[in-house]
Amino acid sequence: MSLSIYQVDAFTSELFTGNPAAVVPLEEWLTDEQMQDIAAENNLSETAFFVKEGNSYRLRWFTPTVEVDLCGHATLATAHVLFEELDYSEDEIVFKTRSGLLTVGKKGGRLLMNFPADHMEKAEAPDVLFKALGILKTPEVFKSDDYMVVLNSEEEVAALNPDIKMLSEVEARGIIVTAPGDEVDFVSRFFAPQSGVDEDPVTGSAHTKSTPYWSKKLGKDELKARQISKRGGDLICTMKGDRVEISGEAVTYLKGEITFA
């Protein structure tokens, strides 16, 4: 069997920055085990697989260890492949996913993704969370399938050096740590050892959770965000009622072929 594969750096216009994702177009679905094996072999935070269904596409995302319900940067990467590599000619792509219908449009050099907003609730976090992050308890902690910890400054977020093994004991998909930005509206980092990703370079899905918080906190609907991982990435996030529009750029790094029996 031979399959095309693309590797795309998402949320950036420059190679070797942003968040790399693999994208595998399919004529028909592989088994879940085969897709998980490919994702593990790629060893990227996400590998996206898609199959055309009528006028839309069924899209699924796998980390090296699990299938996930939502992934922003791999959705951006998939849309980039369709628009730039596979000559998709319409103005908007509709993806059917485990998180419902997602749309991606194109405006200039940016791709605009429309995702459901996740309004997180205030929560009491377990002591192991703060111990693993190496910070004192903060009064602002929120929870949905992720925890979100709000710090006071970009400097505090940048200085974090968490104990990843300990952090993996926290019962959540992952951990968002966020704060006001020095040059943007807010910054963040995202740790998800529970999902096979120690630190994700740029996490679109996390911004469906942090954007509603910062939009309310700052009193504005359009926000500039930066994920300050080692690779880093930039996003523009806009509240659209009960949805979040996340826009960013992407660039193709690799085109290749998977061969297996």
C-alpha positions in Angstrom: 0.0 0.0 0.0 1.2 3.5 -0.8 -0.1 6.7 0.7 0.8 10.4 0.2 2.0 12.2 3.3 2.6 15.9 3.9 4.3 17.6 6.8 3.2 21.2 7.5 4.4 23.8 9.9 1.2 25.5 11.2 0.6 28.9 12.8 3.7 30.3 11.1 4.9 31.5 7.7 8.5 30.3 8.3 9.8 26.8 8.3 11.2 25.3 11.5 8.8 27.4 13.6 5.1 26.9 14.5 3.7 23.5 15.1 4.4 20.6 12.7 1.6 18.2 11.8 1.5 15.3 9.3 -1.5 15.1 6.9 -2.4 11.9 5.2 -5.2 12.1 2.5 -7.1 8.8 2.1 -9.5 7.4 -0.5 -11.0 5.2 2.2 -10.4 4.7 5.9 -7.5 2.6 7.3 -8.1 0.7 10.5 -7.8 2.6 13.7 -4.7 0.5 14.5 -3.1 1.4 11.2 -3.7 5.1 11.7 -2.4 5.0 15.2 0.7 3.1 14.0 1.4 5.8 11.4 0.9 8.6 14.0 3.3 6.8 16.3 5.9 6.4 13.5 5.6 10.1 12.6 6.2 11.0 16.2 4.6 14.4 15.8 2.1 15.9 18.2 -0.6 15.2 15.6 -1.2 13.3 12.4 -4.4 14.1 10.5 -6.3 11.7 8.2 -9.1 12.7 6.0 -11.6 11.2 3.5 -13.8 13.1 1.1 -17.6 12.7 1.9 -19.7 14.4 -0.7 -18.9 18.1 -0.6 -17.1 17.9 2.7 -14.3 15.9 4.4 -14.3 13.5 7.4 -11.3 14.5 9.5 -9.6 12.6 12.3 -6.5 13.4 14.5 -4.1 11.1 16.2 -1.3 11.9 18.6 1.5 9.3 18.9 -0.6 7.5 21.5 -4.3 8.3 21.2 -7.0 9.7 18.9 -8.3 13.1 20.0 -11.6 15.0 19.6 -10.2 18.3 18.4 -6.9 19.6 17.1 -6.5 23.1 15.7 -3.0 23.1 14.2 -3.6 19.8 12.3 -6.9 21.2 11.0 -5.0 24.2 9.8 -2.4 22.0 8.2 -5.0 19.8 6.5 -6.7 22.9 5.0 -3.3 24.2 3.8 -2.7 20.9 2.1 -6.1 20.9 0.4 -5.8 24.6 -0.7 -2.1 24.6 -1.7 -1.2 21.1 -2.6 -4.4 19.4 -3.8 -5.9 22.4 -5.7 -9.1 22.7 -3.7 -10.9 25.6 -5.5 -13.8 26.5 -3.2 -13.7 29.4 -0.7 -14.4 27.3 2.3 -13.7 23.7 3.4 -16.2 21.9 5.7 -14.8 19.2 8.0 -16.9 16.6 9.8 -15.2 15.7 13.1 -15.8 14.2 16.5 -16.3 17.9 17.6 -19.0 18.6 15.0 -18.7 20.6 11.8 -15.6 22.8 11.5 -15.1 25.2 8.6 -11.9 26.7 7.3 -11.8 29.6 4.9 -9.0 31.5 3.2 -8.4 35.2 3.4 -5.2 36.6 1.8 -2.3 34.5 3.1 -4.2 33.4 6.3 -6.5 30.5 7.0 -9.6 31.1 9.1 -10.9 28.2 11.3 -14.3 28.3 13.0 -14.5 26.2 16.1 -17.0 25.9 19.0 -16.0 28.0 22.0 -15.3 26.2 25.3 -16.3 28.3 28.3 -14.4 26.8 31.1 -15.6 26.8 34.7 -13.6 27.9 37.8 -12.3 24.8 39.6 -10.2 23.6 42.4 -7.1 22.0 41.0 -5.3 19.1 42.7 -2.1 19.9 44.6 0.0 17.8 42.2 -0.8 20.3 39.4 0.8 23.2 41.1 3.7 21.0 42.4 4.4 19.7 38.9 4.3 23.3 37.5 6.5 24.6 40.3 4.3 27.5 41.1 2.3 28.7 44.1 -1.4 28.2 44.0 -3.2 30.8 42.0 -6.8 31.8 42.5 -7.7 31.5 38.9 -7.9 27.9 37.7 -10.5 26.7 35.2 -11.5 23.2 34.0 -13.2 21.5 31.2 -11.4 18.5 29.6 -8.2 20.6 30.2 -7.1 22.6 33.2 -6.2 26.3 32.6 -4.0 28.1 35.0 -3.9 31.9 34.8 -0.6 33.6 35.8 0.2 37.3 36.2 2.8 37.8 33.5 4.4 36.5 30.3 7.7 36.2 32.1 6.2 33.7 34.6 4.8 31.5 31.8 8.1 31.6 29.9 10.0 30.6 33.0 8.0 27.4 33.7 10.0 24.2 33.8 7.4 21.6 34.8 8.0 18.1 36.0 6.4 16.3 33.0 6.2 12.9 34.7 4.4 14.4 37.7 2.2 16.5 35.4 1.1 13.3 33.6 -0.6 12.3 36.9 -3.1 15.2 36.5 -6.5 13.8 35.3 -7.0 16.0 32.2 -6.4 16.0 28.5 -3.7 18.7 29.1 -2.7 21.8 30.9 -3.0 25.4 29.6 -0.9 28.0 31.3 -1.7 31.5 30.2 -1.0 35.2 31.1 -1.3 38.7 29.6 1.3 39.2 26.9 3.9 41.9 26.7 3.4 42.5 22.9 0.2 40.6 22.3 -3.1 40.3 24.2 -2.2 37.0 25.8 0.4 34.2 25.8 0.2 30.6 26.7 1.9 27.2 26.8 0.3 23.8 26.6 1.4 20.6 28.2 -0.3 17.3 27.5 1.8 14.3 28.6 -1.5 12.5 29.3 -2.0 12.6 25.5 1.5 11.7 24.5 2.7 15.3 24.0 5.0 16.7 26.7 4.7 20.3 25.4 2.8 21.2 22.2 4.4 24.0 20.2 1.2 25.8 19.2 -2.3 24.5 20.2 -5.3 25.7 18.3 -7.8 23.8 20.4 -6.5 25.3 23.6 -7.4 28.7 22.2 -11.0 27.7 22.0 -10.8 27.7 25.8 -8.4 30.6 26.5 -10.0 33.1 24.0 -13.4 33.3 25.8 -11.6 34.0 29.1 -9.4 36.7 27.7 -12.1 38.2 25.6 -14.3 38.7 28.7 -11.3 39.8 30.8 -10.0 42.4 28.3 -13.4 43.5 26.9 -12.6 42.8 23.3 -13.6 40.3 20.7 -10.5 40.1 18.5 -7.3 39.2 20.3 -3.7 38.6 19.3 -2.2 35.5 20.9 1.2 33.9 21.0 2.2 30.4 22.2 5.6 30.9 23.7 7.0 27.4 23.3 10.5 26.9 22.0 9.2 26.9 18.4 6.5 29.5 19.0 3.5 30.5 17.0 1.1 33.4 16.4 -2.7 33.3 16.2 -5.5 35.9 15.8 -8.5 34.7 17.8 -12.0 36.3 17.4 -15.1 35.6 19.4 -18.1 34.9 17.1 -21.0 34.3 19.5 -20.6 30.8 20.8 -17.7 30.1 18.4 -14.1 31.1 18.1 -12.5 32.0 14.8 -8.8 31.2 14.9 -6.6 32.4 12.0 -3.0 31.6 11.1 -0.6 30.8 8.4 1.0 27.5 7.4 3.9 26.3 5.2 4.7 22.9 3.7 7.9 21.3 4.9 7.8 17.9 3.4 5.9 15.8 0.7 6.4 12.1 0.8 5.0 8.6 0.5 4.2 6.0 3.1 4.7 2.4 1.9 3.5 -0.6 4.0 2.0 -4.0 3.5 
